[in-house]
Amino acid sequence: MTERVKSLLEIMFHTGTANPCQKLSAEQMYEELLERANIGEITEEEVPKVTTISNWISGFSRKWKTAMA
């Protein structure tokens, strides 16, 4: 996963953390990344699979909760 994609996923994650009404599922994050690929912000090859995004969310969430503790 590229650093740009990780950065976008972190932004989506933190947006959902700050405002639970805007929390996105892995599928919704995938769709958002596809939209960004369609407008040329990232390439389609950079868009990870939904399962990869889901695993990233799990790992990032654990690290974030540990950092906040």
Summary of the structure (lengths in Angstrom):
residues: 69
radius of gyration: 11.9
end to end distance: 27.2
largest distance: 38.4
contacts: 174
relative contact order: 0.18
helix: 78%
strand: 0%
